[in-house]
């Protein structure tokens, strides 16, 4: 059994997986209530909540999995990238437990966890038959919009990433413009379902460029201009169309780049993970694109798409088997390290 700890942003999560990647327990604490008054995640609040939540959640997960400390072979912890204060809580806790229980630590890159999440298993989810390495992975969340060629455990070639705002950040900022509340991505998705995605012609940044990078700052600016020129008395009646059109622009870019990467590599296995992969339009368009391209698509259920410890535990399992363990010198980093990704 591997114990996984995830505290990279504002969700505290603990999970236990077995040697076959089955999730035996996952317990998470959401902080939306604490951050909602501020309209976004406040780092100091997040780290304080992790401090209060982590040990009780570990105890609950151990109980649900019927695990004892003698049955835990390693502790996997997210050490990068993320909010440094939040990461510190998880890393320090993992190091303390490692010393007290004499259990090795495995450090995991948060994005690496997302890329492997589609391989998890539980009583109601398993990856599609035939889904295996290599595959193209799109990791989209509040802080990341990254495309990878996933060749195997620990072998991730970065194909493209955002050069400014990530997709999730773009959703959150748009929600703030329209005062839709927090978390913004969920609110935009819900509102967009009643709107016309063709009502506004928003730009699709970099969609025709000969690269696999993303950019959403220009789209965000275009949306702000549309909102500012809309008469206040008409704004409420136009919010759904604005949301649908804005969402459509983001999804079009994400799917276009994913398909372009898969065609270039001639890989017919895809995965989309990260918090934004819960978006209903992204899921439906990804399924349509995979069918058109004859590709096998693995999209984990929501519990393994948002920040979760099951994916961290599974990544830790694979690294532990490869002998990649950390020591008490482990420290968190707000960004990925150069050796995390392959250069070619």
N, C-alpha and C positions, 0 to 999 in steps of 0.2 A: 504494500500500500504506500502511496505517496500523498503527503499532506501539502496542499497548495494554498498560498496566501496571496491575495490580490488587493493592493491599496494604492493604485497608481493615481487615482483621481478622487472621486467623491463617493464611490461605492465600496463598502467593506465586504469582502467575500472570502469564504473558506470552503475548500472542497477536499474530498478524498477520492482517489481513483485507484483501481487495482491494476495489475500487470497487463491486462488486456484492454485497458483504456475505458473500462466501465466506471461510470460515476456512481460511487456508493453513497455519497452525501454531498450536497452543496447548500450552504447557508449564506445568505447575503443580507446586508443592511443598506437600504437606500437612504440617501440624505436629501432628497428633493425638498422636503418640508423645511429643513434648516436653511437651504440656499434660495428658496423661492422669493423671500422678501427682498433679496438683493438682485434678482433677475439673472443670476449666473452663479457659478461656483466660486466661493471665497476660499482661497487656499488655507488660511488659518483655521477657519471653521471646519474644513474637511479633515485636516490632520488631527484636530481635537476630537472629532467624532470617531475617527479611526482608533484613537487611543482608548476611548471608552468602549468601543464595540468589539475590538478584535479578539481579546481573550475569551469573553463569553461566547462568541460565535465559534471559536475553535472548540470549546467544550461541547457546544451543541452539535457540531458536525461530527466530532468523535463519537458522541453518544448515538447519533442517527446511523453511523456506519458500523456501530458495534466494534469500534477499533480501540485498541490499547496502545500505549506508547511503544510497547515492545513489538507491535506489528507494523509500525511506521518505519519504513526503510530510509526515507529521505524527506526533507522539507524543501519544497520548491517555492520560491518567492519572487515576485516581480521586483526587479531592481532598476529598471529603466524602460522606456522614457516615461515621464509623468511629472506631477507636481512634487518637488523635492521633499517638502514636509510630509506629504502623504506617503511617499515611497519610504521615507526614513522610518516611519512607524512599522511598516511591514518588515523591513530589513532588520531593524534592531530586534523585533520580536522573534524573527527566525533565528538570529544569531544567539539570542538568549536561550531559546528552546534547544538549539543545537548543543550548546554547552551543557545545559542542565540534563538533557536526555541522551547526550552522546550520539546524536543523529546527524549525518552529513547534510549540508545545505547545497541546493542547486539554484543558481541565479538564472532568471528567465527574462528575456526581452518581452515586453507586453505585446508588441506587434507579432512576434514569433508565436505567442500564445494564440492570437487571433487566427493566424495562418493555419494552425493545426486544429482549431476547434471543430472543424467539420469531421474529424476522425474520431471524435468522442462517441461513446455509446451509453445508452441507458435503457430503461424498460420500454420507452416509446420512441427512441431515435437511434438510428444507425446510419452511417454514410451509405450512399447508393452502392449496389453491387458493382464491383469493378472500379470503384473510385480509389485511386492509389497515386503514388508519385510517378512521374512528375505531374504537376498541375499548375495552372495560373491562379494566383490568389489576389483578390482585390480586398484590401483592408480599409474600411471607411468608418470613421468615427468623428467625435468632436475635435480631436487633435491630429487625425491622420487621414490621408487619402493616398495610399501607397499601392502600387502594382508590383507583384513579384512573380518570378518563376520559382516555384517550390520544387526543388530537385530531390529532397529527402530531409530527414531530421538534421537540423543545423546547417542546411545548404539552401540558402535563400538568396537569389539574385535580384537585386532591386532594379526594376525596369523603368519606373517613373513614380513621381510623387508630386504633391502640391508645392507650388512655388510661393504661395501666400496662404490664404484661408483654406482650411480643410472643409470638406463637404458638410460635416456636422456643425462646424462653427458657422458656416454660411447659413444653414438652417436656423440656428439659434439667433444669429444677428437679425435675420429677416423677421423672425417671430417677435423680437424686441421692437423692431420698427412698427409692427402692427399691434403691439401690446397684446400678444396672444398668451403670454404667461410662460412659465418655466416648468419642465424642459421644453424648449422650443420646437425641436424636431417632431415630437409626437403631436404637438398642437398644429403644426403646419400640415402634417400628413392627414390629420383628421379633417381639417378645414378644406384641404384640397379635394377631398373626395366629393364635395358638393359643388366644385367649381369647374370652369371650362379651361383646360390646359392650353387652348389655342387663343385665348382672349388677349394675351399680351405677347409680343414678340421679343422675348428676352434673349440676350446674346448667349452663345455656347462657346465660352473661352477655350482656345487652343484645340477645338474639336477637329480642325482641318490641318493642324500643324503636324509635321512629320516627326513627332515624338510622343512619348507616353506620359508626359507630365500633365498636371492639373493646375487650374487657376480659377478661383471663384470670387476674387475681390472685385473684378470688373462687373460681374453679374450682380453682386451685392450693391454696387454703386448705381447700376441701372435700375434696380428695384427701388432704391431710395428715391431716385428722381421721379419715378412713376408715382410713388406714394405722395411725394411733396407736391406734385402738380395736380393731384386729385382733390377736388373740392371736399372739405371736411364733411359736408352733409352727405356726400356720396360714397365716402370711404367704406363705411360698414357694408354697404351693398356690393362693393367690389372686392372685398377681402378674399372671398372664396376663389374668385377668378385669378386674383393676384397670386394667391398661394399655389393654385394648381399650375399656373404658367411658370412660376419660379421653380417649383418642384420638378416640373417636366424638363426644364433646362438643365438642372443638376443631374437628373437621372440620364438624360440623353448623353451627356458628356461621359459619365461613368461607364455606361454600357458601351459606348463607341470605343473608348480606350481599352476596355477589357477585350472586346472582340478583335480589335486591331492587334493587341498583344498576342492573343491566342492564335490568330492567323499567322502572324510573323514567326511564331515558334512551332506552328503546326501541332499544337497541343489541344486535345479535345476533352480535357477535364478542367473544370473551373470551380472555384469557390469564392463566395462573397461573404465576408464576416465583418464584425465591428458593429457598433450601435446603429449606424445608419442603415445597415442591411435589414433592419426591422421595418424599414419604410415599405409600405404596401406597393407603391408604384415601382420602386426599384426591384422588388421581388417578382412582380408580374412581368416586367419588361425583361428581366434577366432570364426568366423561364422561357419567354417567347424567343429571345435571341439564341438561347442554348438549343432550343428545338430547331430553329432555322439553320443553325450551324452544325447540327448533329453532335452536340457536345453533351457531356455528362456533368450536370450541375449539382454541387453539394452546398446547400444553404442550411446551416444549423438552426434549430429552433431559437426563439428569442433568448431563452435562458443562457445560451452559449454564444450569443452574438454581442450582447452588452458586456461590460467589464465583469468578468467572472473568474473564479478561482479554479474551476474544472479545467479550463484550457491551460492555465498555468501549471497545474498538477501534471497534466498529460505531457506538456513540453518538458517539464522536469523529469518525468519518467524516462523519456527518450534520451535526455542528456545524461541522466544517472547511469543508464545502461551503457552509455558510451564512455563512462568514467569521467565526465565533465562536472566536477564538484567544486564548490567555492570554499573559502576559508573565512576566518574571523576578520580578515582585512576587507571583506566585501563592503562596498559603500554604494549608495544610490547615485544615479545620474539622471538629470532632467532630459537628456537626449540619448539616442542610440550611440553605440560605440562603433568605430570604423571596422572592427573585425566581425561585427554582427552579420554583415551581408557580404556575399561574394562579389568580386569585381568583374568577373567574366564567366 
